[in-house]
Amino acid sequence: MILATILPRGCLEPVPVARAPDGTWIELAGLIGRDAPRLRDALPWLMSHHRPSPERIAGWKGPRYRESEFAFLPPVVWPPAFRDFYGFEAHLKVTRARQGLGMPAAWYEAPIFYFANPTGLCGQDAAIHAPAGSTELDYELELGVIIGHGGRDIPPERAWAHVFGFTIVNDLSARDLQRREMDVGLGSAKGKDFATAVGPWLVARQDCEDRIAGETLTLALSARVNGRELSRGNSAALHHTIPRMIAHASRDVELFPGDLIGTGPIGDGSLLALGPEKNGGWLKPGDVVELAIERIGVLRTRIAAR
């Protein structure tokens, strides 16, 4: 099952939809026979009732949307919370080495995350510009995890049961602003707080069950800039697994349906890790960034002039 939130041309209200086998999109409320004004509110019911069924989607005779008729919004518009983790050891190692730093011992003790802005999300084909005062715009290739059933103090062995599904996250970063903030010992703040691309849709966990073994999810990730592949990796390389991220995030606090969790970038999943001097410099107006994750799709972001 693939779900999305769209904004039809000429409309002011987002519409949750499900993808049909022919690539068209069907309004979720019609498929499930109940109101579904926001996808995040529908997620627990969808998980509990195993709806809509593939047969219901394939046999739908009602109206449909074609992709030329709408724009994609983030799958969950304004999630209750957005926690972005630093799950891949290789990325942290190489970026810290560029600063002459070693790995902090505390990183190995528990998954580390920061709270990102849930209202700063944008969807497929969004035109993004660098924030004021920045000349070092970067992408970050991340797997996104969306919570379906909320919970508190969730143990790792039960964590997958709280996951509705997966999406793609481009945690766009202004490295020059981020560097100044981190030098103070607090952040990230305005180095991240301008735009995060998410989408283009949400793929249900059940569609990836054959790629889950214990705590490990195995999906290939890659990134292209202007058609040239720069990054490639696999979610199986996560040092801190998704169940352990969820357990840590829910310790002494409630997770809610629709919460977004980012895994952090894969080892070479940013220009910072690759070395911008070897790869055409930082992102600039006119560039097109495409992040691809197996079983999910391609999230495309266009870089614009301010």
C-alpha positions as CSV (number, residue, x, y, z in Angstrom):
1,M,0.0,0.0,0.0
2,I,1.3,3.4,-1.0
3,L,-0.3,6.5,0.5
4,A,0.3,10.2,-0.2
5,T,-1.1,13.6,0.6
6,I,-1.8,15.8,-2.4
7,L,-3.0,19.3,-3.2
8,P,-5.3,19.2,-6.3
9,R,-5.0,22.1,-8.7
10,G,-7.2,24.9,-7.6
11,C,-7.8,23.5,-4.1
12,L,-6.9,24.9,-0.7
13,E,-7.2,21.7,1.3
14,P,-4.8,18.7,1.2
15,V,-6.3,15.3,0.3
16,P,-5.0,11.9,1.5
17,V,-4.9,9.4,-1.3
18,A,-3.8,5.8,-2.1
19,R,-2.1,4.8,-5.3
20,A,-3.9,2.4,-7.7
21,P,-2.0,-0.2,-9.7
22,D,-2.3,2.0,-12.9
23,G,-0.5,4.9,-11.2
24,T,-3.6,7.0,-10.6
25,W,-4.5,8.1,-7.1
26,I,-7.8,7.5,-5.2
27,E,-9.1,9.6,-2.3
28,L,-8.5,7.6,0.9
29,A,-11.9,8.6,2.5
30,G,-13.8,6.9,-0.3
31,L,-11.7,3.8,-0.1
32,I,-12.2,3.3,3.6
33,G,-15.8,4.7,3.9
34,R,-14.9,7.2,6.6
35,D,-13.6,10.7,6.9
36,A,-9.8,11.0,6.5
37,P,-9.1,14.7,6.4
38,R,-5.5,14.2,7.6
39,L,-3.4,11.1,6.9
40,R,-1.8,11.1,10.4
41,D,-5.2,10.8,12.1
42,A,-6.1,7.8,9.9
43,L,-2.9,5.8,10.4
44,P,-3.9,3.9,13.6
45,W,-7.2,2.9,12.1
46,L,-5.6,1.8,8.8
47,M,-3.1,-0.4,10.8
48,S,-5.8,-1.9,13.0
49,H,-8.2,-2.7,10.2
50,H,-5.7,-3.7,7.5
51,R,-7.4,-1.3,5.1
52,P,-7.7,-0.4,2.4
53,S,-7.1,-3.9,0.9
54,P,-5.2,-4.3,-2.4
55,E,-8.4,-5.8,-3.8
56,R,-10.4,-2.7,-2.8
57,I,-7.8,-0.4,-4.4
58,A,-7.5,-2.4,-7.6
59,G,-11.3,-2.7,-8.1
60,W,-12.1,1.0,-7.4
61,K,-14.7,2.3,-9.9
62,G,-14.9,5.9,-8.6
63,P,-13.0,9.1,-9.4
64,R,-9.2,9.2,-9.5
65,Y,-6.5,11.8,-9.6
66,R,-3.7,11.8,-12.2
67,E,-0.4,13.3,-11.3
68,S,-0.8,16.1,-13.7
69,E,-3.7,17.3,-11.7
70,F,-2.1,17.9,-8.3
71,A,1.1,18.6,-6.4
72,F,2.5,16.2,-3.8
73,L,2.8,17.5,-0.2
74,P,4.8,15.6,2.5
75,P,3.0,12.3,3.1
76,V,2.1,13.5,6.6
77,V,1.6,17.2,6.6
78,W,2.8,18.8,9.9
79,P,3.7,15.6,11.8
80,P,3.4,15.9,15.6
81,A,7.2,15.6,15.9
82,F,10.2,15.2,13.7
83,R,13.2,13.6,15.3
84,D,16.3,13.3,13.1
85,F,18.9,10.7,14.2
86,Y,22.6,10.2,13.5
87,G,22.3,6.4,12.8
88,F,25.1,5.7,10.3
89,E,28.6,5.5,11.9
90,A,30.4,6.1,8.5
91,H,28.8,9.5,8.0
92,L,29.7,10.8,11.4
93,K,33.2,9.4,11.2
94,V,34.1,11.1,7.9
95,T,32.5,14.4,8.7
96,R,34.2,14.7,12.1
97,A,37.5,13.6,10.5
98,R,37.2,16.6,8.2
99,Q,37.2,18.8,11.3
100,G,40.1,17.0,12.8
101,L,37.9,15.2,15.4
102,G,37.5,11.6,16.4
103,M,34.3,9.7,17.3
104,P,32.7,10.6,20.6
105,A,32.3,7.6,22.9
106,A,28.8,8.7,23.8
107,W,27.6,8.2,20.2
108,Y,28.0,4.4,20.7
109,E,26.1,4.3,23.9
110,A,22.6,5.4,22.6
111,P,21.1,6.8,19.4
112,I,21.4,10.6,19.2
113,F,18.8,12.8,17.6
114,Y,17.8,16.4,17.4
115,F,14.3,17.9,17.0
116,A,13.7,19.3,13.5
117,N,10.9,21.7,12.5
118,P,7.8,19.7,11.5
119,T,6.2,22.7,9.9
120,G,9.2,23.2,7.5
121,L,8.6,20.1,5.4
122,C,8.0,20.3,1.6
123,G,7.1,17.6,-0.9
124,Q,8.1,16.3,-4.3
125,D,9.6,18.8,-6.9
126,A,9.7,21.6,-4.3
127,A,11.9,24.6,-5.3
128,I,14.3,25.3,-2.5
129,H,16.8,28.1,-2.0
130,A,19.6,28.5,0.4
131,P,18.7,30.4,3.6
132,A,19.8,34.0,4.1
133,G,23.5,34.4,4.6
134,S,24.4,30.8,3.3
135,T,26.5,29.8,0.3
136,E,27.0,26.1,1.3
137,L,23.7,24.3,0.6
138,D,23.9,20.5,0.9
139,Y,21.6,17.5,0.7
140,E,21.3,14.6,3.1
141,L,20.1,11.2,1.9
142,E,18.0,9.6,4.7
143,L,15.3,7.0,5.2
144,G,12.2,8.3,6.9
145,V,10.1,6.2,9.3
146,I,6.5,7.2,10.1
147,I,4.9,6.0,13.3
148,G,1.4,4.5,12.9
149,H,0.6,3.4,16.5
150,G,1.7,5.7,19.3
151,G,3.3,4.5,22.5
152,R,5.6,5.2,25.4
153,D,8.6,3.3,26.6
154,I,8.4,1.0,23.5
155,P,10.9,-1.9,23.8
156,P,13.0,-2.6,20.6
157,E,11.4,-6.0,20.2
158,R,7.9,-4.4,19.8
159,A,9.0,-1.3,17.8
160,W,8.2,-2.6,14.3
161,A,4.6,-2.9,15.3
162,H,4.5,0.8,15.9
163,V,5.8,1.6,12.4
164,F,3.3,2.4,9.6
165,G,5.8,2.7,6.9
166,F,8.7,4.4,5.2
167,T,9.4,7.5,3.1
168,I,12.5,9.4,1.8
169,V,14.0,12.4,3.6
170,N,16.3,15.1,2.2
171,D,17.5,16.9,5.3
172,L,18.7,20.0,3.4
173,S,21.5,21.7,5.3
174,A,23.2,25.1,5.2
175,R,26.7,24.0,6.3
176,D,28.2,27.4,6.9
177,L,25.3,28.4,9.2
178,Q,25.4,25.0,10.9
179,R,29.1,25.2,11.5
180,R,28.8,28.6,13.3
181,E,25.9,27.3,15.4
182,M,27.7,24.1,16.4
183,D,30.8,26.0,17.4
184,V,28.7,27.5,20.1
185,G,27.7,24.1,21.4
186,L,24.0,24.2,20.5
187,G,22.2,23.3,17.3
188,S,21.4,22.5,14.6
189,A,19.2,25.5,14.3
190,K,19.0,27.8,11.3
191,G,21.5,25.6,9.5
192,K,18.6,23.2,9.1
193,D,15.5,25.2,9.9
194,F,14.5,26.3,6.4
195,A,13.4,23.3,4.4
196,T,13.3,19.5,4.6
197,A,12.0,17.6,1.6
198,V,9.9,14.4,2.4
199,G,8.1,12.0,0.1
200,P,7.0,11.6,-2.5
201,W,4.8,9.1,-0.7
202,L,4.6,6.6,2.2
203,V,5.1,2.9,1.6
204,A,3.5,0.6,4.2
205,R,5.8,-1.5,6.3
206,Q,4.1,-4.7,5.1
207,D,5.4,-4.0,1.6
208,C,8.9,-4.3,3.0
209,E,8.4,-7.2,5.4
210,D,10.7,-9.5,3.3
211,R,13.5,-6.9,3.9
212,I,13.2,-7.0,7.7
213,A,15.2,-9.5,9.6
214,G,15.2,-8.9,13.4
215,E,16.1,-5.3,13.9
216,T,17.6,-4.9,10.4
217,L,15.9,-3.3,7.4
218,T,17.7,-3.8,4.1
219,L,17.0,-1.2,1.4
220,A,19.4,0.3,-1.1
221,L,19.7,4.2,-1.1
222,S,21.3,6.4,-3.7
223,A,21.5,10.1,-4.5
224,R,22.0,11.9,-7.9
225,V,22.7,15.6,-8.6
226,N,21.9,16.6,-12.2
227,G,21.7,13.0,-13.1
228,R,25.2,12.1,-11.8
229,E,25.2,9.5,-8.9
230,L,27.2,10.7,-5.9
231,S,25.9,8.6,-3.0
232,R,25.1,5.0,-2.5
233,G,24.5,2.8,0.5
234,N,22.1,0.6,2.4
235,S,19.9,0.9,5.4
236,A,21.4,-2.4,6.7
237,A,24.5,-0.4,7.6
238,L,22.7,1.5,10.4
239,H,24.7,1.2,13.6
240,H,21.7,2.2,15.7
241,T,18.8,0.2,14.3
242,I,15.3,1.7,13.7
243,P,13.8,-0.3,16.6
244,R,16.4,1.1,18.9
245,M,15.8,4.6,17.6
246,I,12.1,4.2,18.4
247,A,12.9,2.8,21.8
248,H,15.2,5.7,22.6
249,A,12.7,8.3,21.2
250,S,9.8,6.9,23.3
251,R,11.7,6.7,26.6
252,D,9.7,8.6,29.2
253,V,7.7,10.3,26.4
254,E,4.8,9.6,24.1
255,L,5.2,9.0,20.4
256,F,2.2,9.9,18.3
257,P,0.7,8.6,15.0
258,G,2.3,10.6,12.2
259,D,5.6,11.3,14.0
260,L,8.5,11.3,11.6
261,I,11.9,9.8,12.4
262,G,14.9,10.3,10.1
263,T,17.8,7.8,10.2
264,G,20.4,10.4,9.4
265,P,22.5,10.3,6.2
266,I,24.2,7.2,4.9
267,G,28.0,7.2,4.9
268,D,28.5,9.2,1.8
269,G,25.1,10.7,1.8
270,S,26.0,14.4,1.6
271,L,28.4,16.7,-0.2
272,L,29.9,17.4,3.2
273,A,31.0,13.7,3.5
274,L,32.0,13.4,-0.2
275,G,33.9,16.7,-0.3
276,P,32.2,19.5,-2.2
277,E,35.6,20.4,-3.8
278,K,35.6,17.0,-5.6
279,N,32.0,17.1,-6.7
280,G,31.3,20.4,-8.3
281,G,30.9,22.5,-5.2
282,W,27.8,23.0,-3.0
283,L,24.3,22.9,-4.4
284,K,23.5,25.9,-6.6
285,P,20.4,27.3,-8.4
286,G,19.4,25.1,-11.3
287,D,20.6,21.9,-9.7
288,V,18.2,18.9,-9.4
289,V,18.7,16.5,-6.5
290,E,17.2,13.1,-6.7
291,L,17.2,10.7,-3.7
292,A,16.2,7.1,-4.4
293,I,15.3,4.4,-2.0
294,E,14.5,0.8,-3.0
295,R,10.8,-0.1,-2.7
296,I,9.9,3.5,-2.2
297,G,10.8,5.6,-5.2
298,V,12.6,8.9,-6.0
299,L,12.3,12.2,-4.1
300,R,13.2,15.1,-6.4
301,T,14.2,18.6,-5.2
302,R,14.9,21.6,-7.4
303,I,17.4,24.2,-6.2
304,A,16.3,27.8,-7.0
305,A,17.7,31.3,-6.6
306,R,16.7,33.1,-3.5
